[in-house]
Amino acid sequence: MKPLRMIFPLMLLAAAAVRAAAPSVEARVETPDSLMIGDRFDLVVEVEKDLVQTIVFPTFEGEPSGALEQVEEHAVDTLVRDGRRLRLSKRYTLQVFEEGRVSLGRVGVLYADKNIVDTLYSRDSLTLDVGTFAMDSTSQPVMELKPQRTLPFRFGEIGGYLMWGLLGLLLLAALAYAAVRILHRYGRSVGDLFRPAPPVPPHVAAIKALEALHHQKLWQNGRYKQYYSGITDILRTYIAARYGIGAMEMTSDEIIEAMRGVELPRKSAMDLTSILRDADLVKFAKAEPDAEQNENDYTRAYYFVEETKECEVEPGEADETRIDINR
């Protein structure tokens, strides 16, 4: 029994040594028969490790020397699995850009196990013998650089561009001529296209604004103040544009007093006074007129604009009036 007691601890120590053994790293280069500048070759890195150990294979992306360039990085492959031991392989396709003897050094693999983080390197240092293309200067001498040769100008080089340019100009001229003829047929000129539109008459703008206000249905939704403020603002703007009175800055009494100096139909003057009084009651006394009064004030404002608008004289009528005066 004594020999058995001595063998058992030795077996435990051996098992612990196996578990604690660091991974082994091997690297080799697989190249064609003759490696030239710009050729590709494969670098194979193999690692044998324990199942619980972690390794990180290297990368050759952006080598600082510029001699190598990684073309492709293949996936990790498992070659052998024997119990807890794994043999992993990773292949890289690289390209070399330096002639002569290029040293790849020892390939390093990052290793981590419990509290250990280390870099393990392959045993041998890898080298490449890269050839280049030899130049035989005896059979083909190296010539000096010649200056740029100035060739004579040929019309054929720009003839096509000129032809298409002339056709484009002719097309634009034809379009411009057609546009002028169309404008002339309707009694207009090219300058009319760039002339600003004539201003909208005050009564037209006021009628459109009143109709837009009526379509909002403000008083129907209990918004009496907004409704009457809209009506009075439209009338103030119309009076300022039609009679040149600064109605926008005036109170209702000031507007009524200022309009007394204007020749108005009696009904129009009374309607304006009634609208302004009703609006003041709504805006300042928070009155809520009934539906009939709201519609009546809108109708009074509409007909006030219609009855006081400036009469438009047609061009033909103006000429006839001028002829009658001359007679």
VOPAGU-2260 file (C-alpha; in pm, 1 decimal, decimal comma):
REM VOPAGU-2260
SITE   aa  ch    i         X         Y         Z
SITE  MET   A    0       0,0       0,0       0,0
SITE  LYS   A    1     288,5     240,1      60,6
SITE  PRO   A    2     394,6     250,9    -307,0
SITE  LEU   A    3      33,8     325,0    -402,4
SITE  ARG   A    4      21,3     617,3    -158,6
SITE  MET   A    5     329,0     765,7    -323,7
SITE  ILE   A    6     202,4     710,4    -682,1
SITE  PHE   A    7    -133,8     883,5    -626,6
SITE  PRO   A    8      12,4    1229,3    -538,4
SITE  LEU   A    9     249,3    1198,8    -830,2
SITE  MET   A   10     -44,9    1138,5   -1061,1
SITE  LEU   A   11    -219,8    1446,1    -925,0
SITE  LEU   A   12      90,3    1657,1    -979,7
SITE  ALA   A   13     123,4    1524,9   -1334,3
SITE  ALA   A   14    -241,1    1603,5   -1410,1
SITE  ALA   A   15    -200,3    1954,8   -1267,6
SITE  ALA   A   16     110,6    2004,0   -1477,6
SITE  VAL   A   17     -80,6    1899,8   -1789,8
SITE  ARG   A   18    -363,7    2137,7   -1708,8
SITE  ALA   A   19    -126,8    2424,4   -1640,6
SITE  ALA   A   20      81,5    2369,8   -1954,9
SITE  ALA   A   21      73,4    2679,0   -2177,2
SITE  PRO   A   22     -37,0    2641,6   -2538,8
SITE  SER   A   23     227,8    2571,9   -2800,5
SITE  VAL   A   24     250,3    2789,6   -3113,9
SITE  GLU   A   25     381,2    2682,0   -3452,6
SITE  ALA   A   26     395,5    2893,9   -3768,9
SITE  ARG   A   27     499,6    2818,1   -4125,0
SITE  VAL   A   28     496,9    2990,9   -4461,5
SITE  GLU   A   29     355,4    2825,2   -4771,7
SITE  THR   A   30     496,6    3003,2   -5077,1
SITE  PRO   A   31     511,9    2927,7   -5448,3
SITE  ASP   A   32     835,2    2802,5   -5603,6
SITE  SER   A   33     960,6    3158,4   -5663,3
SITE  LEU   A   34     820,1    3452,4   -5472,7
SITE  MET   A   35     831,6    3788,0   -5654,6
SITE  ILE   A   36     727,5    4137,0   -5550,8
SITE  GLY   A   37     348,1    4158,2   -5545,2
SITE  ASP   A   38     298,6    3781,3   -5519,5
SITE  ARG   A   39      71,6    3627,0   -5261,1
SITE  PHE   A   40     157,3    3355,5   -5010,7
SITE  ASP   A   41      -9,1    3177,9   -4716,4
SITE  LEU   A   42      93,5    3200,5   -4351,6
SITE  VAL   A   43     -38,2    2916,3   -4134,9
SITE  VAL   A   44     -47,3    2948,7   -3754,9
SITE  GLU   A   45    -125,1    2637,4   -3546,5
SITE  VAL   A   46    -189,9    2636,2   -3171,2
SITE  GLU   A   47    -227,9    2337,6   -2940,1
SITE  LYS   A   48    -409,5    2429,2   -2619,8
SITE  ASP   A   49    -628,4    2307,6   -2336,0
SITE  LEU   A   50   -1006,2    2320,2   -2375,2
SITE  VAL   A   51   -1053,8    2599,0   -2116,1
SITE  GLN   A   52    -767,2    2817,2   -2233,9
SITE  THR   A   53    -838,4    3123,1   -2448,9
SITE  ILE   A   54    -622,1    3240,5   -2735,4
SITE  VAL   A   55    -646,9    3526,5   -2984,9
SITE  PHE   A   56    -478,9    3482,8   -3322,1
SITE  PRO   A   57    -275,0    3774,1   -3460,8
SITE  THR   A   58    -379,7    4006,7   -3740,9
SITE  PHE   A   59    -161,4    4145,2   -4017,0
SITE  GLU   A   60    -387,1    4434,5   -4109,3
SITE  GLY   A   61    -182,9    4754,0   -4156,0
SITE  GLU   A   62     170,1    4631,7   -4100,1
SITE  PRO   A   63     390,9    4925,7   -3985,8
SITE  SER   A   64     674,3    4831,1   -4222,8
SITE  GLY   A   65     451,1    4837,6   -4529,0
SITE  ALA   A   66     621,5    4525,2   -4664,9
SITE  LEU   A   67     316,1    4304,3   -4613,6
SITE  GLU   A   68     -51,5    4349,4   -4683,4
SITE  GLN   A   69    -322,2    4117,3   -4561,7
SITE  VAL   A   70    -539,7    4004,2   -4852,1
SITE  GLU   A   71    -765,4    3754,5   -4674,1
SITE  GLU   A   72    -804,7    3616,7   -4322,5
SITE  HIS   A   73    -955,0    3267,2   -4314,5
SITE  ALA   A   74   -1164,3    3120,1   -4035,2
SITE  VAL   A   75   -1012,8    2918,6   -3750,4
SITE  ASP   A   76   -1015,7    2543,2   -3816,7
SITE  THR   A   77    -998,3    2261,0   -3559,5
SITE  LEU   A   78    -749,5    1999,8   -3672,0
SITE  VAL   A   79    -741,5    1750,8   -3380,7
SITE  ARG   A   80    -932,1    1710,1   -3056,2
SITE  ASP   A   81    -791,4    1464,2   -2805,4
SITE  GLY   A   82    -979,4    1477,9   -2476,7
SITE  ARG   A   83    -912,0    1824,3   -2334,7
SITE  ARG   A   84    -647,9    1911,5   -2593,8
SITE  LEU   A   85    -732,8    2101,8   -2912,2
SITE  ARG   A   86    -516,2    2176,6   -3212,4
SITE  LEU   A   87    -638,0    2487,8   -3395,0
SITE  SER   A   88    -519,3    2626,1   -3727,5
SITE  LYS   A   89    -563,9    2965,2   -3890,7
SITE  ARG   A   90    -455,8    3061,4   -4240,7
SITE  TYR   A   91    -370,9    3410,9   -4370,0
SITE  THR   A   92    -325,7    3513,1   -4733,9
SITE  LEU   A   93     -64,6    3790,0   -4749,4
SITE  GLN   A   94     101,4    3992,8   -5024,0
SITE  VAL   A   95     461,8    4111,4   -5015,0
SITE  PHE   A   96     586,1    4443,3   -5152,9
SITE  GLU   A   97     955,0    4440,7   -5063,8
SITE  GLU   A   98    1238,3    4263,2   -5244,5
SITE  GLY   A   99    1522,8    4070,8   -5089,6
SITE  ARG   A  100    1511,8    3888,0   -4760,9
SITE  VAL   A  101    1199,7    3990,2   -4568,2
SITE  SER   A  102    1177,2    3888,5   -4202,4
SITE  LEU   A  103     836,1    3808,4   -4057,3
SITE  GLY   A  104     980,9    3744,4   -3712,6
SITE  ARG   A  105     821,0    3516,4   -3460,4
SITE  VAL   A  106     443,7    3498,8   -3480,6
SITE  GLY   A  107     277,6    3593,2   -3151,3
SITE  VAL   A  108     -54,8    3464,1   -3013,7
SITE  LEU   A  109    -236,9    3622,4   -2717,6
SITE  TYR   A  110    -301,6    3370,9   -2438,4
SITE  ALA   A  111    -534,0    3398,1   -2136,8
SITE  ASP   A  112    -599,3    3142,1   -1863,4
SITE  LYS   A  113    -757,0    3236,4   -1527,7
SITE  ASN   A  114    -537,7    3523,5   -1401,9
SITE  ILE   A  115    -271,6    3478,6   -1670,5
SITE  VAL   A  116    -254,1    3702,6   -1979,5
SITE  ASP   A  117      54,2    3657,3   -2193,4
SITE  THR   A  118     179,5    3654,2   -2551,8
SITE  LEU   A  119     317,2    3326,6   -2680,4
SITE  TYR   A  120     549,5    3319,9   -2980,1
SITE  SER   A  121     639,1    3053,8   -3230,8
SITE  ARG   A  122     975,9    2886,2   -3182,9
SITE  ASP   A  123    1129,0    2977,6   -3520,6
SITE  SER   A  124    1157,7    3316,8   -3686,9
SITE  LEU   A  125    1006,8    3321,3   -4036,7
SITE  THR   A  126    1178,8    3477,6   -4337,4
SITE  LEU   A  127    1093,0    3524,4   -4705,7
SITE  ASP   A  128    1320,1    3545,6   -5007,9
SITE  VAL   A  129    1150,2    3785,4   -5246,5
SITE  GLY   A  130    1285,5    3830,4   -5594,9
SITE  THR   A  131    1239,2    4115,7   -5840,8
SITE  PHE   A  132    1252,5    4162,7   -6212,7
SITE  ALA   A  133    1605,6    4222,4   -6332,8
SITE  MET   A  134    1663,3    4482,3   -6602,3
SITE  ASP   A  135    1924,8    4413,7   -6867,8
SITE  SER   A  136    2056,8    4759,6   -6954,3
SITE  THR   A  137    2299,2    4615,7   -7210,7
SITE  SER   A  138    2035,5    4486,5   -7450,1
SITE  GLN   A  139    1783,6    4765,2   -7381,7
SITE  PRO   A  140    1939,1    5092,8   -7265,7
SITE  VAL   A  141    1743,2    5315,5   -7030,5
SITE  MET   A  142    1614,1    5619,5   -7218,9
SITE  GLU   A  143    1578,1    5965,8   -7070,1
SITE  LEU   A  144    1238,6    6123,4   -7026,8
SITE  LYS   A  145    1130,9    6325,1   -7328,0
SITE  PRO   A  146     946,7    6655,5   -7298,9
SITE  GLN   A  147     579,1    6676,8   -7378,7
SITE  ARG   A  148     508,8    6698,5   -7747,2
SITE  THR   A  149     284,8    6980,4   -7865,5
SITE  LEU   A  150      53,3    6855,2   -8136,9
SITE  PRO   A  151     -97,6    7091,9   -8396,2
SITE  PHE   A  152    -454,1    7205,7   -8344,1
SITE  ARG   A  153    -713,9    7025,9   -8553,9
SITE  PHE   A  154   -1063,4    7158,5   -8617,9
SITE  GLY   A  155   -1205,7    6808,0   -8611,2
SITE  GLU   A  156   -1137,3    6788,7   -8237,1
SITE  ILE   A  157   -1396,6    7055,3   -8159,7
SITE  GLY   A  158   -1611,3    7037,5   -8473,0
SITE  GLY   A  159   -1872,3    6817,5   -8307,8
SITE  TYR   A  160   -1904,9    7046,6   -8006,1
SITE  LEU   A  161   -1948,1    7352,2   -8230,1
SITE  MET   A  162   -2217,2    7182,1   -8437,3
SITE  TRP   A  163   -2422,7    7084,5   -8133,3
SITE  GLY   A  164   -2374,0    7431,0   -7984,2
SITE  LEU   A  165   -2507,0    7599,1   -8299,1
SITE  LEU   A  166   -2805,6    7365,9   -8308,7
SITE  GLY   A  167   -2881,6    7451,0   -7946,0
SITE  LEU   A  168   -2864,1    7825,2   -8017,8
SITE  LEU   A  169   -3093,5    7789,5   -8319,4
SITE  LEU   A  170   -3343,9    7595,5   -8109,6
SITE  LEU   A  171   -3341,7    7861,9   -7837,1
SITE  ALA   A  172   -3386,4    8136,1   -8097,8
SITE  ALA   A  173   -3683,7    7951,7   -8252,2
SITE  LEU   A  174   -3846,7    7911,2   -7910,1
SITE  ALA   A  175   -3793,4    8280,0   -7828,4
SITE  TYR   A  176   -3942,4    8386,2   -8163,7
SITE  ALA   A  177   -4247,1    8163,7   -8111,5
SITE  ALA   A  178   -4299,9    8305,5   -7761,4
SITE  VAL   A  179   -4283,7    8665,5   -7890,8
SITE  ARG   A  180   -4537,6    8588,7   -8164,8
SITE  ILE   A  181   -4777,9    8430,3   -7916,2
SITE  LEU   A  182   -4751,8    8730,5   -7682,8
SITE  HIS   A  183   -4802,3    8970,7   -7972,7
SITE  ARG   A  184   -5114,8    8782,1   -8081,7
SITE  TYR   A  185   -5271,6    8841,9   -7738,7
SITE  GLY   A  186   -5162,5    9205,7   -7731,1
SITE  ARG   A  187   -4883,1    9161,3   -7481,8
SITE  SER   A  188   -4508,4    9213,4   -7488,7
SITE  VAL   A  189   -4209,2    9040,0   -7335,0
SITE  GLY   A  190   -4190,4    9311,5   -7069,6
SITE  ASP   A  191   -4535,3    9207,3   -6945,2
SITE  LEU   A  192   -4388,9    8877,0   -6828,7
SITE  PHE   A  193   -4159,8    9055,6   -6581,2
SITE  ARG   A  194   -4406,1    9328,2   -6481,7
SITE  PRO   A  195   -4549,1    9282,9   -6131,0
SITE  ALA   A  196   -4917,1    9205,7   -6102,9
SITE  PRO   A  197   -5139,9    9508,8   -6044,8
SITE  PRO   A  198   -5243,9    9562,7   -5683,3
SITE  VAL   A  199   -5573,7    9411,7   -5577,6
SITE  PRO   A  200   -5844,4    9678,8   -5533,0
SITE  PRO   A  201   -5933,8    9738,8   -5165,6
SITE  HIS   A  202   -6293,3    9622,7   -5204,3
SITE  VAL   A  203   -6189,7    9296,8   -5371,6
SITE  ALA   A  204   -5944,7    9218,8   -5091,0
SITE  ALA   A  205   -6207,1    9306,8   -4828,2
SITE  ILE   A  206   -6479,1    9088,2   -4984,8
SITE  LYS   A  207   -6241,7    8789,3   -5007,8
SITE  ALA   A  208   -6135,3    8837,0   -4645,7
SITE  LEU   A  209   -6498,4    8856,9   -4527,5
SITE  GLU   A  210   -6592,6    8540,6   -4714,7
SITE  ALA   A  211   -6292,2    8356,0   -4569,7
SITE  LEU   A  212   -6388,7    8472,6   -4220,1
SITE  HIS   A  213   -6747,5    8358,4   -4269,2
SITE  HIS   A  214   -6632,2    8008,9   -4372,6
SITE  GLN   A  215   -6437,2    7970,4   -4045,2
SITE  LYS   A  216   -6764,8    7950,6   -3848,0
SITE  LEU   A  217   -6618,2    8125,8   -3545,9
SITE  TRP   A  218   -6932,8    8243,6   -3368,7
SITE  GLN   A  219   -7096,3    7903,7   -3427,2
SITE  ASN   A  220   -6821,0    7759,4   -3204,5
SITE  GLY   A  221   -6855,3    8025,5   -2935,2
SITE  ARG   A  222   -6555,4    8232,3   -3052,3
SITE  TYR   A  223   -6743,8    8564,4   -3065,8
SITE  LYS   A  224   -6443,7    8785,0   -2988,1
SITE  GLN   A  225   -6235,7    8640,2   -3272,4
SITE  TYR   A  226   -6532,8    8674,7   -3507,7
SITE  TYR   A  227   -6594,9    9044,7   -3439,7
SITE  SER   A  228   -6223,3    9125,2   -3424,4
SITE  GLY   A  229   -6192,2    8975,5   -3772,5
SITE  ILE   A  230   -6481,7    9182,0   -3910,5
SITE  THR   A  231   -6354,7    9511,0   -3764,9
SITE  ASP   A  232   -5995,0    9447,4   -3876,4
SITE  ILE   A  233   -6114,7    9386,9   -4233,1
SITE  LEU   A  234   -6320,1    9707,2   -4228,5
SITE  ARG   A  235   -6032,0    9908,6   -4079,7
SITE  THR   A  236   -5797,2    9782,2   -4353,2
SITE  TYR   A  237   -6054,6    9863,7   -4622,9
SITE  ILE   A  238   -6118,0   10216,1   -4489,5
SITE  ALA   A  239   -5744,6   10287,9   -4469,1
SITE  ALA   A  240   -5688,2   10173,1   -4829,8
SITE  ARG   A  241   -6007,8   10326,8   -4972,2
SITE  TYR   A  242   -6012,2   10666,1   -4799,4
SITE  GLY   A  243   -5656,4   10707,6   -4669,2
SITE  ILE   A  244   -5768,0   10722,2   -4307,3
SITE  GLY   A  245   -5541,6   10562,9   -4044,2
SITE  ALA   A  246   -5820,5   10344,6   -3913,1
SITE  MET   A  247   -5588,0   10069,6   -3789,1
SITE  GLU   A  248   -5463,2   10292,8   -3503,8
SITE  MET   A  249   -5802,9   10448,4   -3421,0
SITE  THR   A  250   -6070,1   10354,9   -3172,8
SITE  SER   A  251   -6426,4   10294,7   -3285,6
SITE  ASP   A  252   -6535,9   10647,2   -3188,4
SITE  GLU   A  253   -6239,5   10799,0   -3373,9
SITE  ILE   A  254   -6326,3   10602,3   -3688,7
SITE  ILE   A  255   -6691,7   10711,5   -3671,9
SITE  GLU   A  256   -6585,1   11074,2   -3624,7
SITE  ALA   A  257   -6333,6   11054,7   -3911,0
SITE  MET   A  258   -6588,3   10900,1   -4149,5
SITE  ARG   A  259   -6827,5   11191,9   -4096,8
SITE  GLY   A  260   -6605,4   11395,8   -4324,3
SITE  VAL   A  261   -6645,6   11136,6   -4599,7
SITE  GLU   A  262   -6943,4   11140,7   -4833,1
SITE  LEU   A  263   -7119,3   10811,9   -4757,0
SITE  PRO   A  264   -7469,4   10679,3   -4810,1
SITE  ARG   A  265   -7668,9   10725,4   -4492,1
SITE  LYS   A  266   -7737,0   10353,1   -4460,3
SITE  SER   A  267   -7364,8   10268,9   -4498,2
SITE  ALA   A  268   -7269,1   10514,7   -4224,2
SITE  MET   A  269   -7532,1   10368,7   -3991,3
SITE  ASP   A  270   -7423,8   10011,9   -4068,1
SITE  LEU   A  271   -7057,7   10094,3   -3993,8
SITE  THR   A  272   -7154,4   10253,4   -3660,6
SITE  SER   A  273   -7369,8    9954,8   -3565,8
SITE  ILE   A  274   -7093,4    9703,9   -3649,0
SITE  LEU   A  275   -6831,6    9892,3   -3446,8
SITE  ARG   A  276   -7064,5    9928,4   -3144,1
SITE  ASP   A  277   -7155,4    9559,2   -3146,6
SITE  ALA   A  278   -6788,2    9463,1   -3176,6
SITE  ASP   A  279   -6695,3    9679,9   -2875,0
SITE  LEU   A  280   -6965,1    9511,8   -2663,6
SITE  VAL   A  281   -6833,4    9166,8   -2756,9
SITE  LYS   A  282   -6462,6    9249,5   -2713,7
SITE  PHE   A  283   -6482,9    9458,3   -2395,8
SITE  ALA   A  284   -6813,1    9362,9   -2229,0
SITE  LYS   A  285   -6796,4    8992,8   -2327,1
SITE  ALA   A  286   -7139,0    9003,4   -2486,6
SITE  GLU   A  287   -7261,2    8695,8   -2676,0
SITE  PRO   A  288   -7493,1    8805,5   -2959,7
SITE  ASP   A  289   -7749,9    8565,5   -3097,6
SITE  ALA   A  290   -7720,4    8401,5   -3438,3
SITE  GLU   A  291   -7938,8    8659,0   -3614,4
SITE  GLN   A  292   -7726,7    8951,7   -3495,8
SITE  ASN   A  293   -7403,2    8778,7   -3592,1
SITE  GLU   A  294   -7526,6    8715,5   -3945,5
SITE  ASN   A  295   -7670,3    9068,8   -3972,6
SITE  ASP   A  296   -7335,5    9226,9   -3877,8
SITE  TYR   A  297   -7158,3    9015,1   -4140,9
SITE  THR   A  298   -7416,3    9119,9   -4402,4
SITE  ARG   A  299   -7382,3    9489,9   -4303,0
SITE  ALA   A  300   -7004,4    9470,9   -4339,7
SITE  TYR   A  301   -7035,8    9300,5   -4679,4
SITE  TYR   A  302   -7276,8    9562,1   -4818,3
SITE  PHE   A  303   -7079,8    9849,0   -4663,8
SITE  VAL   A  304   -6783,9    9747,2   -4880,4
SITE  GLU   A  305   -7003,2    9693,0   -5188,0
SITE  GLU   A  306   -7184,1   10028,7   -5154,9
SITE  THR   A  307   -6870,1   10233,7   -5086,7
SITE  LYS   A  308   -6626,1   10072,6   -5331,8
SITE  GLU   A  309   -6459,9   10289,9   -5593,0
SITE  CYS   A  310   -6633,5   10266,5   -5928,6
SITE  GLU   A  311   -6423,1   10096,3   -6191,1
SITE  VAL   A  312   -6417,0   10268,2   -6528,3
SITE  GLU   A  313   -6353,0   10046,4   -6828,7
SITE  PRO   A  314   -6090,7   10169,3   -7078,6
SITE  GLY   A  315   -6355,0   10206,0   -7353,2
SITE  GLU   A  316   -6579,4   10412,1   -7130,1
SITE  ALA   A  317   -6289,3   10638,7   -7036,1
SITE  ASP   A  318   -6211,0   10703,1   -7403,9
SITE  GLU   A  319   -6577,9   10783,7   -7479,4
SITE  THR   A  320   -6589,0   11021,6   -7181,5
SITE  ARG   A  321   -6270,0   11190,6   -7302,4
SITE  ILE   A  322   -6420,7   11231,4   -7650,9
SITE  ASP   A  323   -6742,1   11379,4   -7512,8
SITE  ILE   A  324   -6545,4   11629,0   -7306,2
SITE  ASN   A  325   -6343,7   11734,8   -7608,6
SITE  ARG   A  326   -6665,1   11793,8   -7799,7
